[in-house]
């Protein structure tokens, strides 16, 4: 296994090379995550690593907000959240949008909705470059046979682990070795709050909180009275 800091110039090149073959482990500012190719193959690789339980879905790591919003059902978006600019102040959260019919289910879409994580800085750059590297791939069934190239993203743990998401380096390293991860990208940030990021669902008439997480109070203040618990 190779370990490299996200600030290293070689990190993105190594990530792109590896993720086209198998999932990678990445330290996000508050939690450790697995990232994989945005394909059925990538999803099945995550299934094997996480020993995925039924009913679990994978999010994506958003490089391009434009591409993410292209797949959203426009009529389901709140009026003030129909452009990429409207979401840029929500970095550090998952945003959940409706991608297709309520009945559609896949590894990435639950009841027609999909969620992607927004991060800034070096992580966003990593997401952007990985997303670009998959642009030549064909539409995939996990996206209802449409094309979306942002890498899959999920917590780095065994599915349903009672201890929850991994937030310590030693535990993440042990997980990587045990599950045969070939590349581990680390970062130096040490925030006050640790854990999986909050999930904010954007629907036609409201914004709903689907998961509590680090920084939620800040997002609630930014979103104001539009937030429904």
Secondary structure, 3 states (H helix, E strand, C coil): CEEEECCCCCHHHHHHHHHCCCCEEEECCCCEEEEECCCHHHHHHHHHHHCCCCCCCCEEECCCHHHHHHCCCHHHCCCCCCCHHHHHHHCCEEEEEECCCCCCCCCCCECCEEEEEECCHHHHHHHHHHHHHCCCCCCEHHHCCECCCCCEEEECCCCCCCCCCCCCHHHHHHHHHHHCCCEEEECCCCCCCCCCECEEEECCCCEEEEECCECHHHHHHHHHHHEEC
